[in-house]
Amino acid sequence: MKVLLIGSEGQVGQELKRVLIEPLRVVGLSRQQLDLSNLDQIYPTVVEHRPDWVINAAAYTAVDQAEREPELASQINAQAPAILAKAAAACNAAMVHLSTDYVFDGAQGRPYIETDSPCPMNCYGKSKLAGEVAVQQANPHHLIVRTAWVYGSHGKSNFVKTMLRLGAEREIIKVVSDQIGAPTWAKDIALTVAHMINLPVSKTAGIYHYTNSGVISWYDFAIAIFAEAIHLGLLTKAPEVIPITTADYPTLARRPANSALSCTKITELLGHYPPYWRESLRKMLSELV
Ligand SMILES: NC(=O)c1ccc[n+]([C@@H]2O[C@H](COP(=O)([O-])OP(=O)(O)OC[C@H]3O[C@@H](n4cnc5c(N)ncnc54)[C@H](OP(=O)(O)O)[C@@H]3O)[C@@H](O)[C@H]2O)c1
């Protein structure tokens, strides 16, 4: 089975490269090899590779910057996935497309299930929702996996790496405590995708929520990162962490207050719960030792 992995150098893309192993034949394409802003290149590139699966791990993920560049965010997150899905369909290939908890506004007060109505509150979330709709329309054989608060040891930057850097530099750090979600290790996402593409897509096609288990605030997450980092010897001491509100930390993009995703559907499909967030955090940090 041949897998065409788009966005192979992102956090999830790099983990996918590691976990998708033989007998799968995996061709990874970085931004340099396929720039999704060149829409004309997408279809011929996919068709040339004749894949059985197209996995789209590429995205415009700069949530605040998307408020300034909504057209570019829409091009990468909606128009490009539409063409990827269409090209996959032309090859009789199925498609995995990653999406986000930010398709919801976080006002519901209970974890979101896959059939809840999306209501994104920022340009990034709107572009990702448009991508989901486009993929669904272009290719019936799709797995759309919404995840959240992604971090990993590979790829550019993320909250965990930022906390480790700031923790080494500063005595005091202020972190938002009124946004709730589920930190999710990129490797767990990759392992889940690897599991899903081995199941018959005629039976599994649809939208799934996948995050690590447990729901916390960014403040709780920062406290845990420092505790685990000290335990592993990555930091010698923790900074003082001061909880602040979203109102105290204005950003260009508004973010959902509670975007927890229910993972019941994917738990039933895979036969096990997603790993608890703290276990995964510990494993990721131990990769940095
Ligand atoms: N990160 C999160 O917290 C989060 C939360 C919820 C959902 N998600 C979703 O999960 C998926 C994977 O996210 P991630 O955390 O792995 O993101 P990431 O680390 O930002 O990786 C995204 C990849 O897409 C590439 N990319 C950006 N623009 C591109 C373009 N024009 N053409 C080709 N490639 C391009 C990036 O290349 P460069 O490295 O060159 O920029 C990067 O390699 C995405 O669908 C994202 O929306 C992420």
PDBQT file of the ligand as one rigid body, heavy atoms in Angstrom, charges set to zero:
ROOT
HETATM    1  N1  LIG A 301      -0.459  22.510  16.301  1.00  0.00    +0.000 N 
HETATM    2  C1  LIG A 301      -1.614  22.424  16.972  1.00  0.00    +0.000 C 
HETATM    3  O1  LIG A 301      -1.699  22.794  18.157  1.00  0.00    +0.000 OA
HETATM    4  C2  LIG A 301      -2.832  21.844  16.311  1.00  0.00    +0.000 A 
HETATM    5  C3  LIG A 301      -4.036  21.824  17.034  1.00  0.00    +0.000 A 
HETATM    6  C4  LIG A 301      -5.158  21.274  16.429  1.00  0.00    +0.000 A 
HETATM    7  C5  LIG A 301      -5.078  20.751  15.156  1.00  0.00    +0.000 A 
HETATM    8  N2  LIG A 301      -3.915  20.811  14.480  1.00  0.00    +0.000 N 
HETATM    9  C6  LIG A 301      -3.890  20.298  13.099  1.00  0.00    +0.000 C 
HETATM   10  O2  LIG A 301      -3.025  19.172  13.071  1.00  0.00    +0.000 OA
HETATM   11  C7  LIG A 301      -2.372  19.122  11.805  1.00  0.00    +0.000 C 
HETATM   12  C8  LIG A 301      -0.870  18.985  12.001  1.00  0.00    +0.000 C 
HETATM   13  O3  LIG A 301      -0.432  20.121  12.746  1.00  0.00    +0.000 OA
HETATM   14  P1  LIG A 301       1.071  20.279  13.230  1.00  0.00    +0.000 P 
HETATM   15  O4  LIG A 301       1.014  20.690  14.656  1.00  0.00    +0.000 OA
HETATM   16  O5  LIG A 301       1.868  19.088  12.832  1.00  0.00    +0.000 OA
HETATM   17  O6  LIG A 301       1.463  21.544  12.357  1.00  0.00    +0.000 OA
HETATM   18  P2  LIG A 301       2.899  22.103  11.990  1.00  0.00    +0.000 P 
HETATM   19  O7  LIG A 301       3.934  21.539  12.871  1.00  0.00    +0.000 OA
HETATM   20  O8  LIG A 301       2.719  23.590  11.885  1.00  0.00    +0.000 OA
HETATM   21  O9  LIG A 301       3.132  21.486  10.558  1.00  0.00    +0.000 OA
HETATM   22  C9  LIG A 301       2.426  21.940   9.445  1.00  0.00    +0.000 C 
HETATM   23  C10 LIG A 301       3.268  21.634   8.243  1.00  0.00    +0.000 C 
HETATM   24  O10 LIG A 301       2.593  22.213   7.123  1.00  0.00    +0.000 OA
HETATM   25  C11 LIG A 301       3.563  22.820   6.333  1.00  0.00    +0.000 C 
HETATM   26  N3  LIG A 301       3.036  23.876   5.493  1.00  0.00    +0.000 N 
HETATM   27  C12 LIG A 301       2.633  25.110   5.846  1.00  0.00    +0.000 A 
HETATM   28  N4  LIG A 301       2.317  25.821   4.745  1.00  0.00    +0.000 NA
HETATM   29  C13 LIG A 301       2.526  24.990   3.703  1.00  0.00    +0.000 A 
HETATM   30  C14 LIG A 301       2.425  25.135   2.306  1.00  0.00    +0.000 A 
HETATM   31  N5  LIG A 301       2.062  26.292   1.749  1.00  0.00    +0.000 N 
HETATM   32  N6  LIG A 301       2.721  24.089   1.519  1.00  0.00    +0.000 NA
HETATM   33  C15 LIG A 301       3.123  22.916   2.045  1.00  0.00    +0.000 A 
HETATM   34  N7  LIG A 301       3.265  22.714   3.354  1.00  0.00    +0.000 NA
HETATM   35  C16 LIG A 301       2.975  23.750   4.173  1.00  0.00    +0.000 A 
HETATM   36  C17 LIG A 301       4.563  23.400   7.320  1.00  0.00    +0.000 C 
HETATM   37  O11 LIG A 301       5.762  23.682   6.642  1.00  0.00    +0.000 OA
HETATM   38  P3  LIG A 301       6.822  24.685   7.289  1.00  0.00    +0.000 P 
HETATM   39  O12 LIG A 301       7.400  23.954   8.465  1.00  0.00    +0.000 OA
HETATM   40  O13 LIG A 301       7.773  24.947   6.184  1.00  0.00    +0.000 OA
HETATM   41  O14 LIG A 301       6.039  25.894   7.720  1.00  0.00    +0.000 OA
HETATM   42  C18 LIG A 301       4.672  22.267   8.312  1.00  0.00    +0.000 C 
HETATM   43  O15 LIG A 301       5.643  21.339   7.913  1.00  0.00    +0.000 OA
HETATM   44  C19 LIG A 301      -2.839  20.353  11.033  1.00  0.00    +0.000 C 
HETATM   45  O16 LIG A 301      -3.910  20.003  10.214  1.00  0.00    +0.000 OA
HETATM   46  C20 LIG A 301      -3.328  21.286  12.112  1.00  0.00    +0.000 C 
HETATM   47  O17 LIG A 301      -4.315  22.173  11.625  1.00  0.00    +0.000 OA
HETATM   48  C21 LIG A 301      -2.773  21.317  15.036  1.00  0.00    +0.000 A 
ENDROOT
TORSDOF 0
